[in-house]
């Protein structure tokens, strides 16, 4: 049995459902909102590559190293983006959260904080993970700031670690959160979500 099993996670009007072929049209629209695939520091699919993106994610799920979710809006059923558990290591109860992207209209809203609260709660409180990690491009400063706002700690930088879509080689910034840090981080995330927005 795989360490990460199919699950649906919901809170605050956002639901994460296991990514499936039925989400193709929604992901197509989400990726087109802001033309996110043009950013060299992310792996958002071009709209006409959405079906292949889903197929690749399902193949990685079958292999046990990535479990992708469609992020949906409860009120409309609209697909807002995608996120995943990945680099899953059952032996040490570690996984990473990534492959995350949203339609431009969702950025800097409660969506990412809610999404990550759901995923971290599941990882630490259901899967009993010891560590949850994140990784991002060294030039993706927005992603680094978002990860740090979640309460993750910077572990370091792996130089010359991965290839970008434009063929250049990136350095990867690594972050993590340990289970003993989760209670305080959870309290802070709930505070951020509950405080009045001005």
Residue frames relative to the residue before (quaternion, step in Angstrom):
aa qw qx qy qz dx dy dz
X 1.0000 0.0000 0.0000 0.0000 0.00 0.00 0.00
X 0.4759 -0.6820 0.4818 0.2762 3.55 -0.94 0.92
X 0.5890 -0.5823 0.4409 0.3459 3.54 -1.16 0.69
X 0.7610 0.2510 -0.1392 0.5818 3.60 0.97 -0.88
X 0.1326 -0.8040 0.5791 0.0239 3.55 -0.62 1.20
X 0.6448 -0.5070 0.3805 0.4272 3.62 -1.17 0.40
X 0.1167 0.7768 -0.6041 0.1343 3.54 -0.90 0.98
X 0.2369 -0.7242 0.6264 0.1645 3.54 -1.25 0.55
X 0.1230 -0.8042 0.5814 0.0134 3.57 -0.81 1.07
X 0.0158 0.8273 -0.5586 0.0567 3.60 -0.78 1.01
X 0.2435 0.7295 -0.6246 0.1358 3.55 -1.22 0.68
X 0.8822 0.1032 -0.0451 0.4571 3.53 -1.26 0.58
X 0.7380 -0.4524 0.2287 0.4454 3.54 0.94 0.91
X 0.6551 0.4568 -0.3012 0.5209 3.57 1.32 0.14
X 0.0400 -0.7908 0.6104 0.0200 3.59 -0.96 0.85
X 0.2211 -0.7329 0.6319 0.1211 3.52 -1.07 0.90
X 0.0141 -0.7973 0.6026 -0.0316 3.56 -0.66 1.13
X 0.6039 -0.5596 0.3991 0.4035 3.61 -1.04 0.63
X 0.4880 -0.6834 0.4644 0.2816 3.56 -0.79 1.06
X 0.0368 0.7936 -0.6025 0.0762 3.56 -0.94 0.98
X 0.6985 -0.4803 0.3232 0.4206 3.55 -1.26 0.31
X 0.5939 0.5923 -0.3582 0.4101 3.59 1.13 -0.56
X 0.6451 0.5266 -0.3217 0.4506 3.60 1.24 -0.29
X 0.3767 0.7719 -0.4613 0.2223 3.59 1.26 -0.05
X 0.6854 0.4811 -0.3013 0.4560 3.60 0.78 -0.96
X 0.6631 0.5147 -0.3007 0.4527 3.57 0.97 -0.85
X 0.6588 0.4879 -0.3077 0.4830 3.57 0.99 -0.81
X 0.5838 0.5749 -0.3535 0.4514 3.56 1.11 -0.74
X 0.6970 0.4675 -0.2691 0.4724 3.59 0.86 -0.98
X 0.6509 0.5207 -0.3203 0.4501 3.58 0.97 -0.84
X 0.6674 0.4972 -0.3030 0.4642 3.58 0.94 -0.87
X 0.6560 0.5237 -0.3089 0.4472 3.58 1.06 -0.76
X 0.6051 0.5506 -0.3530 0.4539 3.61 1.18 -0.55
X 0.8195 0.1147 -0.1304 0.5461 3.56 -0.13 1.31
X 0.3187 -0.7749 0.4892 0.2421 3.58 1.32 -0.04
X 0.0615 0.8762 -0.4747 0.0563 3.52 1.01 0.96
X 0.5894 0.5984 -0.3722 0.3949 3.59 1.11 -0.53
X 0.5988 0.5842 -0.3594 0.4134 3.59 1.23 -0.30
X 0.5422 0.5987 -0.4064 0.4270 3.58 1.27 -0.19
X 0.3898 -0.7610 0.4688 0.2218 3.60 -0.63 1.06
X 0.6984 0.4908 -0.2615 0.4504 3.58 1.22 -0.40
X 0.6946 0.3948 -0.2868 0.5287 3.60 1.23 0.30
X 0.3571 -0.7149 0.5577 0.2244 3.55 -1.36 0.18
X 0.1907 0.7655 -0.5797 0.2041 3.57 0.82 1.01
X 0.4326 -0.7166 0.4693 0.2813 3.63 -0.80 0.88
X 0.4926 -0.5762 0.5431 0.3610 3.53 -1.20 0.51
X 0.6418 -0.5685 0.3303 0.3947 3.61 -0.98 0.74
X 0.7143 0.4398 -0.2779 0.4681 3.62 0.92 -0.78
X 0.6625 0.4718 -0.3126 0.4907 3.60 1.28 0.06
X 0.3539 0.7775 -0.4635 0.2356 3.55 1.31 0.15
X 0.6399 0.5280 -0.3392 0.4434 3.61 0.94 -0.82
X 0.6655 0.4890 -0.3023 0.4760 3.59 0.96 -0.85
X 0.5932 0.5673 -0.3494 0.4519 3.58 1.08 -0.76
X 0.6758 0.4784 -0.2880 0.4812 3.58 0.93 -0.92
X 0.6385 0.5273 -0.3281 0.4545 3.60 0.93 -0.84
X 0.6547 0.5093 -0.3071 0.4665 3.57 0.95 -0.88
X 0.6515 0.5137 -0.3131 0.4623 3.58 0.98 -0.86
X 0.6646 0.4961 -0.3086 0.4658 3.59 0.97 -0.81
X 0.6210 0.5246 -0.3404 0.4725 3.59 1.08 -0.66
X 0.6534 0.4966 -0.3094 0.4804 3.58 1.02 -0.77
X 0.5999 0.5367 -0.3587 0.4726 3.60 1.10 -0.63
X 0.6500 0.5218 -0.3087 0.4583 3.57 0.93 -0.93
X 0.6844 0.4730 -0.2739 0.4825 3.59 1.07 -0.76
X 0.4934 -0.7077 0.3918 0.3196 3.58 1.27 -0.22
X 0.6560 0.5418 -0.3309 0.4082 3.60 1.17 0.22
X 0.7775 0.1412 -0.1475 0.5948 3.61 1.25 0.14
X 0.0534 -0.7700 0.6350 0.0326 3.54 -1.02 0.85
X 0.1426 -0.8374 0.5266 0.0328 3.56 -0.26 1.32
X 0.1829 -0.7581 0.6200 0.0861 3.52 -1.24 0.72
X 0.3231 -0.6419 0.6448 0.2602 3.50 -1.30 0.47
X 0.2740 -0.7400 0.5936 0.1578 3.57 -0.93 0.94
X 0.0270 -0.8421 0.5368 -0.0446 3.58 -0.54 1.18
X 0.4377 -0.6574 0.5576 0.2556 3.52 -1.33 0.55
X 0.4394 -0.7307 0.4565 0.2541 3.59 -0.61 1.13
X 0.6876 0.5204 -0.3001 0.4079 3.58 0.92 -0.84
X 0.7978 0.2701 -0.1269 0.5239 3.58 1.09 -0.66
X 0.4078 -0.7050 0.4756 0.3323 3.56 1.18 -0.50
X 0.4283 0.7292 -0.4369 0.3065 3.56 1.33 0.01
X 0.3938 -0.6762 0.5669 0.2574 3.56 -1.08 0.76
X 0.2384 -0.8034 0.5381 0.0905 3.57 -0.71 1.14
X 0.7673 -0.2306 0.1900 0.5674 3.57 1.17 -0.52
X 0.4436 -0.6698 0.5381 0.2551 3.52 -1.28 -0.45
X 0.0541 0.7683 -0.6375 0.0175 3.55 -1.22 0.55
X 0.1586 -0.8194 0.5493 0.0411 3.59 -1.16 0.48
X 0.3314 -0.5832 0.6804 0.2952 3.42 -1.49 0.25
X 0.1048 0.8057 -0.5775 0.0798 3.62 -0.89 0.82
X 0.7780 0.2640 -0.2582 0.5083 3.54 -1.35 0.23
X 0.1398 0.8320 -0.5076 0.1750 3.49 0.93 1.12
X 0.0245 -0.7998 0.5987 -0.0358 3.58 -0.71 1.14
X 0.2444 -0.8235 0.4925 0.1402 3.60 0.11 1.27
X 0.6173 0.5958 -0.3560 0.3703 3.61 0.97 -0.82
X 0.7797 0.2565 -0.1504 0.5510 3.59 1.06 -0.67
X 0.4041 -0.7373 0.4481 0.3039 3.58 1.35 0.20
X 0.4533 0.6407 -0.4731 0.4003 3.51 0.75 1.18
X 0.0982 0.7548 -0.6475 0.0376 3.51 -1.17 0.68
X 0.3343 -0.7137 0.5732 0.2242 3.51 -1.33 0.22
X 0.3017 -0.7027 0.6137 0.1966 3.51 -1.33 0.45
X 0.3198 0.7539 -0.5237 0.2348 3.55 -0.73 1.01
X 0.6470 0.4687 -0.4269 0.4237 3.52 -1.33 -0.38
X 0.3874 0.7498 -0.4446 0.3000 3.56 1.13 0.71
X 0.2189 0.7447 -0.6145 0.1414 3.52 -0.94 0.91
X 0.1548 -0.7840 0.5991 0.0507 3.53 -1.21 0.68
X 0.6235 -0.4769 0.4523 0.4233 3.53 -1.32 0.33
X 0.6288 -0.5825 0.3587 0.3696 3.56 -1.01 0.79
X 0.6400 0.5582 -0.3292 0.4129 3.60 0.99 -0.81
X 0.6797 0.4952 -0.2807 0.4626 3.61 1.24 -0.44
X 0.5403 0.6424 -0.4064 0.3610 3.56 1.20 -0.32
X 0.8180 0.1649 -0.1920 0.5166 3.54 -1.09 0.88
X 0.5263 0.5495 -0.4512 0.4664 3.57 1.09 0.83
X 0.7114 -0.4357 0.3255 0.4452 3.59 -1.29 -0.20
X 0.4632 0.7281 -0.4326 0.2610 3.61 1.22 -0.34
X 0.7118 0.4540 -0.2908 0.4502 3.62 0.70 -0.97
X 0.6512 0.5071 -0.3317 0.4569 3.60 0.91 -0.81
X 0.6499 0.5090 -0.3119 0.4704 3.59 0.98 -0.85
X 0.6264 0.5525 -0.3106 0.4537 3.54 0.96 -0.97
X 0.7266 0.4368 -0.2508 0.4673 3.58 0.75 -1.05
X 0.5908 0.5488 -0.3665 0.4642 3.60 1.10 -0.62
X 0.6493 0.5119 -0.3118 0.4681 3.59 0.95 -0.87
X 0.7096 0.4743 -0.2707 0.4453 3.56 0.82 -1.00
X 0.6734 0.4783 -0.3061 0.4734 3.59 0.93 -0.82
X 0.6108 0.5380 -0.3534 0.4611 3.59 1.03 -0.73
X 0.6644 0.4895 -0.3031 0.4766 3.58 0.91 -0.88
X 0.6685 0.5174 -0.3082 0.4365 3.58 0.89 -0.92
X 0.7682 0.3804 -0.2088 0.4707 3.58 0.76 -1.01
X 0.7852 0.3812 -0.1855 0.4514 3.59 0.89 -0.89
X 0.7305 0.3530 -0.2343 0.5356 3.61 1.18 -0.40
X 0.7564 0.3563 -0.1978 0.5116 3.58 0.84 -0.97
X 0.3098 -0.7870 0.4759 0.2411 3.58 1.32 -0.25
X 0.1437 0.8154 -0.5422 0.1429 3.55 0.94 0.91
X 0.4117 -0.6765 0.5538 0.2571 3.53 -1.21 0.60
X 0.8003 0.0511 0.0242 0.5969 3.56 1.06 -0.82
X 0.1066 -0.7271 0.6729 0.0851 3.52 -1.21 0.75
X 0.1247 -0.8233 0.5527 0.0346 3.56 -0.84 0.98
X 0.1580 -0.7361 0.6474 0.1183 3.51 -1.42 0.24
X 0.0488 -0.7706 0.6325 0.0612 3.56 -1.23 0.42
X 0.0392 0.8010 -0.5964 0.0348 3.55 -1.13 0.62
X 0.6511 -0.5116 0.4043 0.3883 3.53 -1.32 0.36
X 0.5388 -0.6464 0.4301 0.3269 3.58 -0.98 0.79
X 0.7052 0.4179 -0.2732 0.5034 3.61 1.20 -0.37
X 0.5610 0.5753 -0.4087 0.4328 3.60 1.22 0.08
X 0.1033 -0.8534 0.5102 0.0287 3.53 0.41 1.29
X 0.6034 0.5522 -0.3605 0.4483 3.60 1.10 -0.63
X 0.6589 0.4974 -0.3045 0.4751 3.57 0.98 -0.83
X 0.6334 0.5279 -0.3342 0.4566 3.58 0.95 -0.81
X 0.6611 0.4996 -0.3070 0.4681 3.58 0.94 -0.89
X 0.6489 0.5175 -0.3214 0.4559 3.60 0.97 -0.83
X 0.6493 0.5061 -0.3163 0.4715 3.60 0.97 -0.83
X 0.6685 0.4946 -0.3032 0.4654 3.58 0.94 -0.84
X 0.6159 0.5363 -0.3502 0.4587 3.62 1.09 -0.63
X 0.6202 0.5470 -0.3386 0.4488 3.58 1.18 -0.50
X 0.5647 -0.6142 0.3809 0.3984 3.59 1.22 -0.35
X 0.4452 0.6877 -0.4602 0.3422 3.59 1.26 0.12
X 0.3404 -0.7348 0.5537 0.1939 3.54 -1.20 0.57
X 0.4701 -0.6815 0.4892 0.2743 3.53 -1.00 0.86
X 0.2730 -0.7774 0.5512 0.1317 3.55 -0.75 1.11
X 0.6948 -0.4066 0.2980 0.5130 3.56 1.04 -0.74
X 0.4720 -0.6481 0.5237 0.2878 3.52 -1.37 -0.20
X 0.2183 -0.7339 0.6289 0.1353 3.55 -0.97 0.94
X 0.2662 -0.8051 0.5130 0.1332 3.56 -0.43 1.20
X 0.8382 0.1262 -0.1209 0.5166 3.56 -1.07 0.82
X 0.2892 0.8448 -0.4089 0.1884 3.54 1.14 0.74
X 0.8326 0.0105 0.0601 0.5504 3.61 0.89 -0.83
X 0.4805 -0.6597 0.5066 0.2781 3.52 -1.32 0.41
X 0.3394 -0.7032 0.5850 0.2193 3.55 -1.04 0.82
X 0.6653 -0.5158 0.3574 0.4045 3.57 -1.25 0.32
X 0.6784 0.4791 -0.3035 0.4671 3.61 1.16 -0.48
X 0.6224 -0.5844 0.3240 0.4076 3.58 1.29 0.16
X 0.5571 0.5790 -0.4125 0.4293 3.60 1.22 -0.11
X 0.4168 -0.6960 0.5280 0.2511 3.55 -1.24 0.49
X 0.2358 -0.8056 0.5345 0.0989 3.53 -0.80 1.05
X 0.3790 -0.6046 0.6305 0.3055 3.47 -1.43 0.23
X 0.2570 -0.7782 0.5584 0.1288 3.59 -1.05 0.75
X 0.2638 -0.7466 0.5951 0.1374 3.55 -0.87 1.04
X 0.1761 -0.8096 0.5579 0.0484 3.57 -0.70 1.16
X 0.0643 -0.7771 0.6261 0.0018 3.55 -1.09 0.89
X 0.0049 0.7995 -0.5998 -0.0305 3.56 -1.24 0.34
X 0.1594 -0.7290 0.6549 0.1191 3.48 -1.43 0.28
X 0.2685 -0.7710 0.5590 0.1451 3.58 -0.84 0.99
X 0.6680 -0.5369 0.3389 0.3882 3.55 -1.17 0.59
X 0.6491 0.5364 -0.3192 0.4347 3.60 1.03 -0.72
X 0.6709 0.4830 -0.2863 0.4843 3.58 1.25 -0.35
X 0.4935 0.7280 -0.3908 0.2715 3.55 1.27 -0.41
X 0.6446 0.5488 -0.3512 0.3999 3.64 0.80 -0.89
X 0.6849 0.4688 -0.2847 0.4797 3.59 0.89 -0.89
X 0.6487 0.5099 -0.3172 0.4676 3.58 0.97 -0.82
X 0.6372 0.5261 -0.3280 0.4579 3.59 0.97 -0.83
X 0.6471 0.5182 -0.3211 0.4578 3.59 0.92 -0.88
X 0.6666 0.5016 -0.3011 0.4619 3.59 0.97 -0.83
X 0.6490 0.5104 -0.3216 0.4636 3.60 0.96 -0.80
X 0.6428 0.5059 -0.3190 0.4786 3.58 1.00 -0.79
X 0.6229 0.5308 -0.3338 0.4678 3.57 1.03 -0.75
X 0.6575 0.5157 -0.3104 0.4533 3.58 0.91 -0.92
X 0.6916 0.4819 -0.2784 0.4603 3.56 0.97 -0.85
X 0.7259 0.4537 -0.2394 0.4583 3.59 1.06 -0.73
X 0.5792 0.6005 -0.3987 0.3807 3.59 1.11 -0.48
X 0.5821 -0.5921 0.4171 0.3696 3.61 -1.07 0.67
X 0.3265 -0.7282 0.5718 0.1901 3.56 -1.04 0.85
X 0.1886 -0.8019 0.5601 0.0872 3.56 -0.82 1.02
